[in-house]
Amino acid sequence: MTRLSGFNSPLLLGFDHFERVLDRISKSSAEGYPPYNIEQVGETGLRITLAVAGFSMDDLAVALEDNQLVVRGRQSTEDEAGRVFLHRGIAARQFQRSFVLAEGIEVAGASLDNGLLHIDLTRPTPEPRVRTIPIAGKSGGRADSARTISVEKES
């Protein structure tokens, strides 16, 4: 099956990175474990909270791979040696949860509190940049004096 890209217009130059990110998002699993919240904390802060009851700090790993935040959990089975469960309703399975981060978002830290893993992110406010682009032209075989225009980058 051929995939149709929304970024193949000649007016959308340089958006191949976004196309790769969208591919990565669509390929990620739709599994709902562990459940999580994403909330805005302050004007430039974000917080991802994952419910990881039963996992200790040693069982969890948070990594930043390219622009992807990856949270992995694997419980050790050493504590269960010699234990006999009559009913096991608390899952002891491993997981991997990925979040694609926008350009410029930084991971400020992570903490584990009462079975909730909090990952704090900061989103720096971009400052508008103004850059002058020289325009060179030719007429009748000789170069005219260069003109300049200002281009303001929108945030």
Backbone as ProteinMPNN parsed JSONL, in Angstrom:
{"seq_chain_A": "MTRLSGFNSPLLLGFDHFERVLDRISKSSAEGYPPYNIEQVGETGLRITLAVAGFSMDDLAVALEDNQLVVRGRQSTEDEAGRVFLHRGIAARQFQRSFVLAEGIEVAGASLDNGLLHIDLTRPTPEPRVRTIPIAGKSGGRADSARTISVEKES", "coords_chain_A": {"N_chain_A": [[0.848, -1.175, 0.0], [0.616, 2.165, -0.87], [1.817, 5.026, 0.749], [0.337, 8.136, 1.274], [1.598, 11.317, 1.232], [1.261, 14.327, 3.03], [3.0, 16.354, 2.801], [4.173, 16.787, 0.333], [3.967, 18.925, -1.342], [5.208, 21.521, -3.48], [5.33, 23.93, -2.203], [5.891, 23.468, 0.407], [8.662, 23.315, 1.579], [11.35, 21.704, 3.192], [10.019, 20.341, 5.221], [10.377, 17.698, 5.765], [11.321, 16.617, 8.129], [9.132, 16.85, 9.881], [7.412, 15.079, 8.658], [8.741, 12.651, 9.114], [8.537, 12.565, 11.917], [5.754, 12.377, 12.235], [5.37, 9.86, 11.064], [6.734, 8.281, 12.946], [5.139, 8.668, 15.184], [2.723, 7.523, 14.35], [3.453, 4.869, 14.157], [3.926, 4.109, 16.735], [2.917, 2.152, 19.556], [-0.507, 1.57, 20.393], [-1.15, 0.897, 22.893], [-2.465, 1.172, 26.181], [-0.979, 1.252, 28.556], [1.522, 2.295, 30.756], [-1.102, 4.323, 32.225], [-1.287, 7.88, 31.62], [-0.865, 11.439, 32.255], [-0.756, 14.672, 30.774], [0.157, 17.839, 31.546], [-0.048, 21.425, 31.698], [2.251, 23.4, 33.326], [2.613, 26.314, 34.702], [3.776, 29.076, 32.659], [5.721, 28.288, 30.786], [6.169, 25.65, 31.289], [5.785, 22.078, 31.248], [4.32, 18.998, 32.33], [4.619, 15.565, 32.504], [2.886, 12.895, 33.771], [3.061, 9.66, 34.873], [1.336, 6.713, 35.81], [2.772, 4.496, 37.738], [2.522, 2.412, 39.642], [3.909, 0.131, 41.932], [6.385, -0.044, 40.77], [9.796, 0.569, 41.42], [12.37, 3.118, 41.826], [14.655, 1.958, 40.781], [13.614, 0.229, 38.927], [12.766, 1.748, 36.825], [13.449, 3.688, 33.87], [14.359, 6.672, 32.29], [14.836, 8.175, 29.253], [16.273, 10.268, 26.717], [16.002, 10.188, 23.399], [17.06, 11.278, 20.445], [14.563, 13.41, 19.446], [12.765, 12.257, 21.127], [11.161, 11.261, 24.015], [11.649, 8.596, 26.099], [10.24, 6.265, 28.215], [10.901, 3.592, 30.245], [9.97, 0.602, 31.897], [10.688, -2.044, 34.071], [10.092, -4.617, 36.146], [11.888, -6.273, 38.698], [12.244, -9.761, 39.15], [13.247, -10.944, 41.35], [12.272, -10.429, 43.905], [10.004, -11.96, 44.044], [10.584, -14.574, 44.423], [9.819, -17.611, 45.881], [7.301, -16.78, 46.634], [3.829, -17.344, 46.65], [1.082, -16.73, 44.735], [-2.348, -16.421, 45.212], [-4.202, -14.982, 43.893], [-3.529, -12.801, 41.285], [-3.701, -9.646, 40.599], [-2.389, -7.302, 40.205], [-0.477, -6.045, 37.792], [2.707, -7.112, 36.703], [4.249, -6.391, 34.553], [6.52, -5.483, 31.925], [7.102, -2.259, 30.389], [7.084, 0.208, 27.767], [6.977, 3.522, 27.05], [6.577, 6.134, 24.795], [7.208, 9.549, 23.943], [6.973, 12.068, 21.615], [8.891, 14.891, 21.367], [8.611, 18.379, 20.804], [10.686, 20.579, 18.86], [13.227, 22.105, 20.699], [12.177, 21.721, 23.264], [13.027, 20.926, 26.55], [14.14, 18.487, 28.924], [13.598, 18.837, 32.254], [13.726, 17.398, 34.623], [13.037, 14.428, 36.627], [10.849, 12.711, 38.868], [9.826, 10.385, 41.401], [6.916, 9.709, 43.092], [4.762, 8.41, 45.402], [3.912, 6.282, 43.68], [3.609, 7.614, 41.289], [5.185, 8.776, 38.448], [6.761, 11.678, 37.732], [7.611, 13.782, 35.125], [9.278, 16.585, 34.316], [9.133, 19.189, 31.977], [10.53, 21.839, 30.041], [9.646, 24.588, 28.074], [11.221, 26.738, 26.263], [10.679, 30.198, 25.571], [10.579, 31.339, 22.324], [12.626, 33.844, 20.916], [11.882, 36.479, 18.734], [13.562, 36.723, 15.642], [15.261, 38.925, 13.507], [16.391, 39.123, 10.284], [18.477, 40.314, 7.725], [18.305, 40.038, 4.275], [20.37, 40.08, 1.536], [19.753, 41.264, -1.797], [20.775, 40.557, -4.928], [21.158, 41.746, -8.214], [21.155, 41.585, -11.835], [21.519, 43.569, -14.706], [21.603, 44.096, -18.055], [24.154, 42.939, -18.255], [25.8, 44.039, -16.291], [26.31, 44.264, -12.779], [23.818, 45.366, -10.571], [23.55, 47.602, -7.769], [23.381, 46.032, -4.609], [20.296, 45.295, -3.068], [18.412, 45.27, -0.03], [16.186, 43.316, 1.969], [14.047, 42.976, 4.8], [13.402, 40.198, 6.829], [11.16, 38.877, 8.989], [10.972, 36.524, 11.49], [8.282, 34.562, 12.477], [6.907, 33.637, 15.632]], "CA_chain_A": [[0.0, 0.0, 0.0], [1.405, 3.383, -0.974], [1.448, 6.035, 1.729], [0.171, 9.451, 0.692], [2.194, 12.312, 2.112], [0.682, 15.664, 2.979], [4.092, 17.325, 2.737], [4.866, 16.71, -0.94], [3.698, 20.123, -2.119], [6.42, 22.316, -3.68], [5.301, 25.091, -1.314], [6.271, 23.026, 1.744], [10.052, 22.89, 1.529], [12.01, 21.534, 4.474], [9.133, 19.758, 6.22], [10.587, 16.254, 5.813], [11.477, 16.239, 9.54], [7.795, 16.671, 10.441], [6.87, 13.853, 8.087], [9.348, 11.532, 9.845], [7.957, 12.55, 13.259], [4.399, 11.837, 12.122], [5.508, 8.418, 10.846], [7.125, 7.665, 14.209], [3.969, 8.7, 16.069], [1.717, 6.569, 13.881], [3.941, 3.512, 14.365], [4.0, 3.781, 18.156], [1.813, 1.273, 19.93], [-1.679, 2.23, 20.935], [-1.414, 0.289, 24.192], [-2.751, 2.204, 27.166], [-0.305, 1.004, 29.833], [0.767, 2.808, 31.896], [-1.85, 5.543, 31.932], [-0.494, 9.092, 31.867], [-1.441, 12.772, 32.088], [0.142, 15.744, 30.356], [-0.442, 19.086, 32.011], [0.768, 22.627, 31.598], [2.616, 23.911, 34.644], [3.187, 27.631, 34.46], [3.701, 29.576, 31.289], [6.636, 27.585, 29.881], [6.439, 24.315, 31.808], [4.884, 20.954, 31.017], [4.602, 17.861, 33.203], [4.049, 14.273, 32.143], [2.748, 12.06, 34.959], [2.716, 8.279, 34.553], [0.957, 5.901, 36.956], [3.682, 3.34, 37.72], [2.433, 1.773, 40.952], [4.608, -1.145, 42.023], [7.739, 0.098, 40.238], [10.706, 1.402, 42.21], [13.252, 3.94, 41.0], [15.593, 1.074, 40.086], [12.893, -0.465, 37.869], [12.374, 2.712, 35.8], [14.5, 4.404, 33.136], [13.873, 7.757, 31.449], [15.912, 8.514, 28.313], [15.95, 11.171, 25.62], [16.601, 9.655, 22.177], [16.737, 12.293, 19.436], [13.524, 14.268, 20.023], [11.775, 11.347, 21.673], [11.306, 10.91, 25.422], [11.291, 7.18, 26.234], [10.153, 5.803, 29.597], [10.862, 2.131, 30.28], [9.798, 0.018, 33.216], [10.844, -3.506, 34.139], [10.19, -5.028, 37.54], [12.748, -7.434, 38.921], [11.495, -10.923, 39.645], [13.965, -11.507, 42.5], [11.446, -10.294, 45.108], [8.897, -12.9, 44.004], [11.053, -15.942, 44.653], [9.24, -18.222, 47.074], [5.951, -16.255, 46.899], [2.754, -18.033, 45.943], [-0.067, -15.837, 44.596], [-3.648, -17.045, 45.017], [-4.771, -14.136, 42.845], [-2.57, -11.761, 40.917], [-4.41, -8.599, 39.857], [-1.473, -6.193, 39.958], [0.398, -6.467, 36.705], [4.149, -6.937, 36.895], [4.793, -6.483, 33.204], [7.39, -4.387, 31.512], [6.456, -1.34, 29.461], [7.856, 1.289, 27.156], [6.075, 4.591, 26.613], [7.366, 7.143, 24.085], [6.594, 10.842, 23.679], [7.759, 12.86, 20.68], [8.982, 16.256, 21.863], [8.816, 19.416, 19.8], [12.027, 21.155, 18.824], [13.512, 23.096, 21.735], [11.688, 21.331, 24.589], [14.09, 20.311, 27.339], [13.712, 17.726, 30.096], [14.144, 19.499, 33.438], [13.974, 16.416, 35.671], [12.024, 13.4, 36.864], [10.746, 12.313, 40.27], [8.862, 9.329, 41.68], [6.239, 10.044, 44.34], [3.525, 7.67, 45.644], [3.519, 5.507, 42.512], [3.472, 8.475, 40.118], [6.441, 9.278, 37.9], [6.579, 13.019, 37.184], [8.7, 14.24, 34.261], [9.081, 18.006, 34.068], [9.683, 19.684, 30.721], [10.467, 23.286, 29.869], [9.516, 25.047, 26.697], [11.706, 28.121, 26.246], [9.96, 31.073, 24.648], [11.486, 31.769, 21.252], [12.709, 35.282, 20.688], [11.824, 36.732, 17.3], [14.825, 37.131, 15.039], [15.147, 39.655, 12.262], [17.597, 38.923, 9.492], [18.447, 41.048, 6.474], [18.725, 39.211, 3.153], [20.753, 40.924, 0.386], [19.246, 40.868, -3.103], [21.681, 40.991, -5.992], [20.507, 41.648, -9.513], [21.959, 41.909, -13.01], [20.767, 44.142, -15.819], [22.479, 44.475, -19.156], [25.497, 42.421, -18.105], [26.527, 44.57, -15.142], [25.592, 44.037, -11.521], [23.274, 46.533, -9.881], [23.889, 47.604, -6.351], [22.559, 45.071, -3.866], [19.231, 45.821, -2.226], [18.15, 44.343, 1.071], [14.846, 43.283, 2.548], [14.051, 42.396, 6.144], [12.516, 39.06, 7.004], [10.937, 38.657, 10.421], [10.528, 35.161, 11.774], [7.156, 34.536, 13.414], [7.037, 32.598, 16.646]], "C_chain_A": [[0.886, 1.228, 0.0], [0.884, 4.41, 0.017], [1.404, 7.389, 1.055], [0.692, 10.489, 1.671], [1.495, 13.652, 1.937], [1.727, 16.745, 2.809], [4.805, 17.305, 1.384], [4.556, 17.883, -1.857], [4.999, 20.906, -2.31], [6.453, 23.569, -2.81], [5.747, 24.747, 0.104], [7.689, 22.459, 1.71], [10.614, 22.761, 2.931], [11.149, 20.934, 5.565], [9.299, 18.25, 6.325], [10.775, 15.76, 7.243], [10.105, 15.987, 10.173], [7.148, 15.391, 9.911], [7.434, 12.627, 8.804], [8.767, 11.425, 11.258], [6.551, 11.976, 13.218], [4.414, 10.335, 11.86], [5.826, 7.703, 12.142], [5.946, 7.616, 15.182], [2.958, 7.645, 15.649], [2.139, 5.129, 14.109], [4.001, 3.127, 15.836], [2.755, 2.994, 18.562], [0.686, 2.065, 20.572], [-2.051, 1.658, 22.303], [-1.564, 1.372, 25.247], [-2.055, 2.023, 28.501], [1.093, 1.569, 29.79], [-0.011, 4.064, 31.517], [-1.024, 6.775, 32.305], [-1.34, 10.344, 31.688], [-0.358, 13.694, 31.552], [-0.542, 17.04, 30.753], [0.527, 20.248, 31.822], [0.983, 23.173, 33.001], [3.302, 25.256, 34.418], [3.095, 27.996, 32.987], [4.57, 28.79, 30.316], [6.909, 26.152, 30.323], [5.361, 23.306, 31.445], [5.27, 19.842, 31.978], [3.865, 16.639, 32.67], [4.034, 13.439, 33.414], [2.275, 10.683, 34.535], [2.388, 7.532, 35.839], [1.757, 4.6, 36.9], [3.704, 2.66, 39.089], [3.119, 0.411, 40.914], [6.023, -1.11, 41.474], [8.565, 0.977, 41.18], [11.564, 2.231, 41.267], [14.232, 3.081, 40.201], [14.941, 0.352, 38.909], [12.579, 0.43, 36.678], [13.589, 3.35, 35.146], [13.837, 5.448, 32.25], [15.036, 8.182, 30.569], [15.381, 9.456, 27.251], [16.717, 10.684, 24.398], [16.135, 10.514, 21.016], [15.716, 13.25, 20.048], [12.409, 13.433, 20.629], [12.118, 11.028, 23.12], [10.794, 9.487, 25.589], [11.347, 6.803, 27.71], [9.995, 4.295, 29.556], [10.715, 1.669, 31.726], [9.911, -1.488, 33.147], [11.041, -3.87, 35.606], [11.08, -6.257, 37.654], [11.924, -8.559, 39.532], [12.165, -11.552, 40.858], [13.111, -11.463, 43.767], [10.346, -11.354, 45.181], [9.321, -14.342, 44.249], [10.455, -16.466, 45.956], [7.849, -17.722, 47.408], [4.94, -17.016, 46.054], [1.549, -17.103, 45.932], [-1.329, -16.669, 44.407], [-4.438, -16.279, 43.956], [-3.754, -13.046, 42.548], [-3.284, -10.759, 40.017], [-3.543, -7.396, 39.55], [-0.45, -6.674, 38.935], [1.853, -6.179, 37.037], [4.827, -7.04, 35.533], [5.692, -5.293, 32.898], [6.635, -3.505, 30.523], [7.49, -0.41, 28.862], [6.855, 2.29, 26.613], [6.933, 5.69, 26.0], [6.539, 8.401, 23.852], [7.511, 11.593, 22.719], [7.707, 14.307, 21.147], [9.211, 17.217, 20.706], [10.237, 19.958, 19.914], [12.169, 22.196, 19.929], [13.015, 22.729, 23.12], [12.79, 20.562, 25.3], [13.5, 19.583, 28.538], [14.395, 18.349, 31.313], [14.454, 18.504, 34.548], [12.827, 15.433, 35.785], [12.024, 13.039, 38.341], [9.649, 11.261, 40.401], [8.255, 9.6, 43.045], [4.914, 9.294, 44.412], [3.015, 6.937, 44.4], [3.294, 6.322, 41.253], [4.841, 8.981, 39.704], [6.145, 10.608, 37.226], [7.813, 13.381, 36.371], [8.402, 15.679, 33.894], [9.827, 18.434, 32.815], [9.587, 21.201, 30.709], [10.436, 23.607, 28.385], [9.972, 26.5, 26.662], [10.931, 28.946, 25.224], [10.926, 31.559, 23.574], [11.449, 33.283, 21.095], [12.693, 35.521, 19.183], [13.166, 37.238, 16.786], [14.531, 37.862, 13.738], [16.471, 39.518, 11.541], [17.432, 39.661, 8.179], [19.045, 40.171, 5.374], [19.123, 40.137, 2.0], [20.185, 40.354, -0.91], [20.201, 41.436, -4.15], [20.981, 40.81, -7.325], [21.474, 42.017, -10.623], [21.037, 42.52, -14.054], [21.757, 44.594, -16.869], [23.917, 44.041, -18.962], [26.297, 43.015, -16.966], [25.667, 44.414, -13.894], [25.088, 45.354, -10.962], [23.733, 46.503, -8.437], [22.905, 46.701, -5.612], [21.519, 45.792, -3.028], [18.985, 44.811, -1.108], [16.689, 44.438, 1.479], [14.967, 42.657, 3.92], [13.015, 41.299, 6.206], [12.389, 38.837, 8.493], [10.359, 37.271, 10.621], [9.411, 35.221, 12.797], [7.372, 33.412, 14.413], [5.801, 31.783, 16.767]], "O_chain_A": [[1.819, 1.316, 0.798], [-0.321, 4.641, 0.121], [2.335, 7.756, 0.338], [0.262, 10.526, 2.824], [1.178, 14.054, 0.817], [1.391, 17.923, 2.685], [5.942, 17.767, 1.294], [4.862, 17.826, -3.048], [5.82, 20.953, -1.394], [7.499, 24.206, -2.691], [5.96, 25.646, 0.918], [7.878, 21.246, 1.802], [10.376, 23.625, 3.774], [11.515, 21.01, 6.738], [8.45, 17.581, 6.914], [10.433, 14.618, 7.552], [9.934, 15.021, 10.917], [6.424, 14.707, 10.635], [6.703, 11.674, 9.075], [8.529, 10.32, 11.746], [6.188, 11.171, 14.075], [3.564, 9.611, 12.377], [5.265, 6.644, 12.423], [5.777, 6.64, 15.913], [2.396, 6.949, 16.496], [1.286, 4.25, 14.242], [4.114, 1.945, 16.158], [1.682, 3.157, 17.98], [0.909, 3.094, 21.21], [-3.144, 1.911, 22.808], [-0.86, 2.382, 25.206], [-2.5, 2.591, 29.498], [1.804, 1.319, 28.817], [0.375, 4.785, 30.596], [-0.172, 6.718, 33.191], [-2.394, 10.313, 31.054], [0.823, 13.51, 31.846], [-1.674, 17.308, 30.351], [1.745, 20.073, 31.791], [0.037, 23.38, 33.761], [4.454, 25.305, 33.987], [2.436, 27.326, 32.192], [4.209, 28.635, 29.149], [7.802, 25.504, 29.776], [4.18, 23.641, 31.348], [6.425, 19.755, 32.396], [2.66, 16.673, 32.421], [5.066, 13.292, 34.067], [1.22, 10.543, 33.915], [3.078, 7.694, 36.846], [1.451, 3.71, 36.106], [4.771, 2.368, 39.628], [2.93, -0.364, 39.976], [6.79, -2.049, 41.689], [8.086, 1.999, 41.671], [11.493, 2.066, 40.049], [14.598, 3.432, 39.079], [15.635, -0.089, 37.992], [12.167, -0.065, 35.629], [14.627, 3.532, 35.783], [12.872, 5.153, 31.544], [16.107, 8.514, 31.075], [14.193, 9.446, 26.926], [17.945, 10.758, 24.364], [14.963, 10.486, 20.643], [15.995, 13.847, 21.088], [11.25, 13.846, 20.645], [13.225, 10.58, 23.421], [9.643, 9.197, 25.264], [12.367, 6.995, 28.372], [9.08, 3.773, 28.92], [11.266, 2.271, 32.648], [9.313, -2.132, 32.286], [12.03, -3.481, 36.228], [11.031, -7.159, 36.818], [11.02, -8.321, 40.333], [11.707, -12.584, 41.349], [13.209, -12.354, 44.61], [9.813, -11.619, 46.258], [8.476, -15.237, 44.276], [10.577, -15.832, 47.004], [7.256, -18.191, 48.379], [5.181, -17.293, 44.879], [1.046, -16.725, 46.99], [-1.374, -17.533, 43.531], [-5.237, -16.858, 43.219], [-3.189, -12.445, 43.461], [-3.45, -10.994, 38.82], [-3.912, -6.557, 38.729], [0.333, -7.589, 39.191], [2.182, -5.126, 37.585], [5.856, -7.699, 35.39], [5.616, -4.246, 33.541], [5.664, -3.935, 29.9], [8.602, -0.261, 29.368], [5.989, 1.943, 25.81], [7.907, 6.131, 26.61], [5.336, 8.334, 23.597], [8.704, 11.735, 22.988], [6.63, 14.883, 21.304], [9.918, 16.901, 19.749], [10.894, 19.806, 20.944], [11.315, 23.071, 20.073], [13.406, 23.382, 24.087], [13.407, 19.663, 24.729], [12.489, 20.005, 29.099], [15.623, 18.385, 31.392], [15.362, 18.743, 35.343], [11.791, 15.576, 35.137], [13.069, 13.058, 38.992], [8.686, 11.238, 39.635], [8.971, 9.71, 44.04], [4.034, 9.513, 43.579], [1.82, 6.97, 44.105], [2.836, 5.783, 40.245], [5.571, 9.551, 40.514], [5.376, 10.669, 36.268], [8.935, 13.296, 36.87], [7.399, 15.968, 33.241], [10.992, 18.09, 32.615], [8.673, 21.779, 31.296], [11.109, 22.977, 27.569], [9.2, 27.399, 26.994], [10.573, 28.456, 24.153], [11.973, 32.127, 23.887], [10.39, 33.91, 21.137], [13.404, 34.847, 18.438], [13.816, 38.072, 17.416], [13.658, 37.46, 12.968], [17.535, 39.765, 12.109], [16.355, 39.635, 7.583], [20.143, 39.633, 5.518], [18.289, 40.911, 1.53], [20.138, 39.14, -1.105], [20.401, 42.647, -4.236], [20.283, 39.818, -7.532], [22.486, 42.677, -10.388], [19.918, 42.051, -14.262], [22.652, 45.392, -16.587], [24.826, 44.709, -19.455], [27.397, 42.534, -16.691], [24.438, 44.431, -13.966], [25.828, 46.335, -10.886], [24.243, 45.493, -7.953], [21.729, 46.628, -5.968], [21.823, 46.781, -2.361], [19.319, 43.633, -1.24], [16.049, 45.482, 1.355], [15.895, 41.889, 4.175], [11.9, 41.442, 5.705], [13.385, 38.631, 9.186], [9.371, 36.9, 9.988], [9.553, 35.842, 13.85], [7.942, 32.372, 14.086], [5.747, 30.861, 17.581]]}, "name": "protein", "num_of_chains": 1, "seq": "MTRLSGFNSPLLLGFDHFERVLDRISKSSAEGYPPYNIEQVGETGLRITLAVAGFSMDDLAVALEDNQLVVRGRQSTEDEAGRVFLHRGIAARQFQRSFVLAEGIEVAGASLDNGLLHIDLTRPTPEPRVRTIPIAGKSGGRADSARTISVEKES"}
